[in-house]
């Protein structure tokens, strides 16, 4: 029999900000690795509400401060139904972590979910570079949401010179 450990029970001295209180009160720890020598904790939590990468980063820093730790690595897993709630900044970050050159290509892009299919409409060109990132981004989304995701990149007009500069 596996015991469910709620996130806020494991980190009982931590008081989350209002923005995260609801999500964290429902989050359960599915795995944890504690290294007392390095003062490091790695946690995988199952969270029914979507939490952005920025909020997870802040949560990690806050836990380090609260408990005097060197590092807290948090992996959040969410139900597939939360996939469409994913912040576009988080989606962009997944591409940028795969290839830093994609940030400019995704500027002004439109992101549209249809179930587990994501369509990214670009303002300009760059489809080929983004297509190279799709496999990795899909794998990361599957890890986080537990479903296979498909991503279609649709290029806009091929901008050059001043038009390209104005678009960026």
Buried (B, 14 or more C-beta within 10 A) or exposed (E): EEEEBBBBEBBEEBEBEEEBEEBBEBBBBBEEEEEEEEBBBBBBBBBEBBBBBEBBEBBBEBBBEEEEBEBBEBEBBBBBEBBBEBBEEBBBBBBBBBBEEBEBBBBEBEBEBEEBEBBBBBBBBBBEBBEEBBEBBBBBBBEBBEEEBEBBBEBBEEBEEEEBEEBE
